[in-house]
């Protein structure tokens, strides 16, 4: 009976540790260096610029199609 309680206690502890670790996000803990944050910021700016380029190209393509079919 005592052995069974020890096993249940051990399994409970392991499950609790896994549950706690699954909710921890390493990026939100402040472990990211400022250099890495600069890289992320630069990448986000580049993504925004690429999205704008895509929109301009789509507009240009639409104008070209309109010219061809008219």
N, C-alpha and C positions, 0 to 999 in steps of 0.2 A: 504494500500500500504506500509506503514512504517513497519507494523507488518511482512509483507511478506519479506521485505528486511532483517529484523532482523533474521528471520528464516533461510533464505538463507545464511546469514553471519555466523550464529551459526553452520549450517551443514557444511559449508566450513571449518571452524576452526576445527571442530571435524574430518573431513576427513583428513586434513593436519596433525593433531596430530597423528592420527592412521598411516598415511603413514610414518612419521618420525620415530615413535616408531618401525615400522616393519623393518626398515633398520638398527637399532641399534643392534649390537651383544654384549651381556654383557661380553663375554669372551675377546673380543678385547679391551675393555675399561680399562683394567688393574685392574679390581676389583678382580682378582684371587690372592689369597695369595700364597706366596712362598711354603708353605707346600703343597697346592693343586697342584702346578706345579711340585713339586718333585714326588708326587703320579702319576701324568700323565706321567712323564718321566719314572718312574719305570714300569708302565703298558705298555708303548710303547716298552721298552726293553724286557719285558716278552712276548709280542706279537711277536716280531722279533724272539726270541728264540723258541717259539712254532711253528712258520712257518718253522724254520730250522729243528726242530724235525719232523714235518710232511713230509718235503722233504726227510729226511733220512729214515723214515718209508716207504714212497712210494718206494724208491729205494730198500730197503730191501725186500719189498713185491714183487717187480718186479723180483728180483734175486731169491726169493723163488719159484715163479710161473715158472720161466724159468727152475729151477732145477727140479721141479715136472714134467713138460711137456717134458723134454728132455730125 
